[in-house]
Amino acid sequence: SSASLLLIDLATIVYVGLGTLYALITRKKFPLTLSLIFMTAFIGWIIVTLLLGFDVLTTSERLIATFYAIRFILMAAIFVLTAVLFPTPNEQQKLFSGWLVAAAGLILLGLAQLVIFPNFAFMARYGWDPHVGRLLSTFFDPNFFGLFLVLTLSFVIARLLLQPQRRSGWAYAILLGGLVALVLTFSRSSYLAFVVSGLVILTVRSWKLVLVVLIALGIVVAVVPRVRTRVAGALKIDVTAQDRLQSWHEALVIIEKRPLVGVGYNAFGPAQLRAGLRHDLQSQASQGNDSSWLLILATTGYIGFLIMGGFMLILLYEALLVYRFSSSAYIRTMGLTLLGVIPAYIVHSQFVNSLFYPLLFAPFGFMVAGVIIGLKTLPA
């Protein structure tokens, strides 16, 4: 088994390192919210579980588990530092304008990949799944890129609804391009996440919009044969579903061993080896499970599961507060976005190990920062 250093890891180290240095030098005040208290508690708990599980890990396994714990701590720091470095709604809007430019680039790269490299089987030797005819972009995985598109589309839809002055050809181009790219991922978990997010956002605004979207979705399913096949496949136990059920079963086996405290953060792979569930840890997904929530249960136990669940629920409540009561249109937009994104993220991560995936958790952190600074704009 090994730990790979991704480009986003280096970017996170630089962002967090320089951001922390700047905040200390300029004596910026770090925000404190109830959701951040829960996130801090979860960080403390994963360190405890890691130490409790060290006795059964080899030296290399300890180093790998520690590396992933540090990675998570750095990504969680994005929540606070983004709120410190971009402390006003106007500065946050500039940040998310950059996000949309990056999203547009990733969509274009994905479309190019689908034309030039429609068959990704040649990457199987490096531990990636051999996807064929699916849009992956630079994520190399349609499920992860699909959720990134859901995050982006949720923000675009919320902004179009709440900030009429932001309606432009560029915004509608991102919306259309993102929807087309999402369809071409042929990712059922991402389809479901988009439906969940879209229904929440539109229901909050107008039930009439929900009817329009449901009709549009029905048309897409009827017109695109492969989408119809993928959706129909979700209603029966196909090969993918069988693999997912097997993955969930393996997680339950590990959970039974230490249900209260877990086997240790990111010690799931070694635990599988010792339980005879795996022969090696060579694939990209070997250290995880198809369900992020079962993985949290297995590695941090019921205590970690309750802390992370509490974080999500409190963050959802904070998003509702800023959506309803903030005086800033942008902050209300971010609140509405997270009202849709949080349940979508939870649902998606039950079928794909996407909850702590760096390329998703980092942008999710940018959204959380919007709510953190939004809480300061609420009337007393």
ROFIFI-988105 format. One record per residue (C-alpha): x, z, y. Coordinates in steps of 0.02 Angstrom, whole numbers, plus 50000, padded with zeros to 5 digits. Layout:
XZY/...
This chain:
500005000050000/500574997250178/500094999750358/500164984350468/500434985150655/499214973350740/499404965450911/497934976050970/498884991650914/500324987051029/499094983151169/498224999951142/499885009451145/500365001051309/498625003451385/498485021751336/500305025851374/500375017951546/498595023351586/498965041551544/500565041051645/499655033651795/498245046351781/499465060951776/500535054551920/499025051352031/498205067551971/496615059051915/495265070551849/494835067351667/492955066851634/492105078451510/490435074451431/489545081351278/489895065251182/491755066651223/491745084751162/491055078650995/492355064650987/493735077451023/493035088450884/493065073750764/494885070150808/495315088350776/494395087850611/495255072050545/496925080550578/496335095650478/495735084850332/497375075350334/498375091350321/497235098150184/497495082350082/499385081050105/499765090749946/499175076549832/499915062149934/501625054249915/502785053150064/502335034950097/500475038750081/500645052950206/501515041450330/500175027950312/498745040550332/499615048150484/499845030850560/497985027150546/497535044250618/498655040750769/497855023550786/496125031350791/496655044450920/497375030751032/495795020351018/494705035451057/495785038551211/495165021751277/493475030051309/494205042351433/495595031851508/494455017151546/493305028951640/494815035751735/495625018851773/493985010051815/492995024451894/491705014651994/490315002451944/491154988252042/492814990651950/491894991551784/491014975151822/492704966751848/493264973451679/491744966151592/491914949551684/493614948651599/492774952951434/491594938051452/493044926351489/493934932651333/492334931051231/492124913051288/493904909351233/493624917351063/492014907351039/492924891051079/494344895750961/493064899650827/492234882750846/493944874450837/494364884450680/492734878950599/493204860750629/495074861650588/495104875550457/493364876350380/494104882050214/495014898650231/495484899850047/497324897350088/497334914850168/496794923350006/498624925849960/498794937150112/497324948150062/495964939650165/494304933850092/494234915050056/492794910550173/492204892550174/491204884350314/491024900350416/491554903850595/492934917050595/493884914250758/495464924750771/494624939350679/494854930150513/493214938050456/491444932150499/490674949450486/491864957450610/491784942850730/489904942650710/489794960750770/490934956850917/489704943250965/488274955650949/489164967551069/489454953251192/487704946051179/486914963251199/487834965451364/487404947951424/485554950151383/485474967251466/486344960551622/485184945551634/483694957251623/484284970551747/485414961051868/484494945251926/485894941452049/487054939251899/486014925351824/487064909651827/487494894351725/489034903651663/487994918351599/486774906951509/488224896851437/488974912751363/487254917351295/486974900351214/488764898751150/488714916351080/487074913350990/487704897150913/489324905650859/488354920250784/487284908350681/488844899550618/489634915650555/488264915850422/488494934850421/486924943750363/487534960650425/487834953150597/486134944550598/485344961450559/486374970150693/485854957150822/484014959050776/484154978050791/485054977450958/483934963751027/482324972350975/482864988851054/483424980951218/481914969651234/480674982951179/481324994551314/481034980751442/479494971351379/478634969051211/478184951251263/480024946651260/480104953251082/478784940751027/479744926351106/481364931451018/480504933650849/479764916250863/481484909250908/482274918050759/480944911050645/481324893450708/483204895750675/482874901950498/481704887250465/482844873850540/484574879050477/484614878250285/486144889350261/485424902850374/483824902150271/484844903850112/485824918650180/484254927650239/483374924350073/484924930749982/484734947450071/483104950149977/483904949049806/485444955949719/486704941649731/488584942649697/488964949349871/487624962749855/488284967749683/490044969749754/489354980249897/488364991449779/489924993749673/490904998349829/489595011349877/489645018449701/491535020349712/491345029749876/490075041549796/491305045049655/492625050249783/491365060349886/490945070949733/492755076949722/492815085949891/491105084349974/491345097250112/493025092250186/493395075450103/495015068850029/495855066950199/495715054250338/496255037050274/496755044350106/495335034650024/496475021549947/497605033949857/496055043649802/495375027749722/497025024949629/497015042649561/495195041049508/495585024849416/494445014449528/495855002949586/497464996549511/498314992649678/498024992749866/498574975149908/496994968049988/496574970050173/495074981050130/495894991749995/496045007250105/494195007050149/492435004650086/491024992650126/490115007150210/490985015650356/489795030350341/490135033150157/491985031550198/491825045150330/490935056150201/492285052850072/493765055950188/493125069350309/491705076950208/490005082650267/490805091350416/491605075350482/490035065450446/488955077450547/490185077450693/490275058450702/488385056950679/488165069650819/489325059450931/488275043850906/486615052750936/487235061551093/487985045451159/486315036951130/485455050551232/486745048951371/486475030051373/484605033151392/484935044951538/485995032651636/484805018351599/483305028051665/484055037651810/485655029451875/485595021952049/486835008251999/486124992251925/487724989351828/487725006951753/485905004751703/486424988351622/487764997251521/486535010851472/485294997851410/486694988651319/487205004151224/485405008451182/485434992451079/487254992351025/487335009950952/485965007650820/486604989950787/488374996650761/487725010250644/486734997850540/488144985050531/489424998050479/488345003150331/488644985950255/490384981950324/491804994050362/491694989850547/491475006650633/493315010250668/493944992350660/495144991050810/494524974350876/492764981750883/493055000150919/494134996251072/492814985551161/491494998151108/492575010951200/492475000551359/490575001351347/490615020151318/491695021951475/490285013851575/489085027551518/490385041151552/490585036051734/488705032751742/488335051051707/489195055051873/487985043551966/486435053051908/485465062952038/485765081552030/
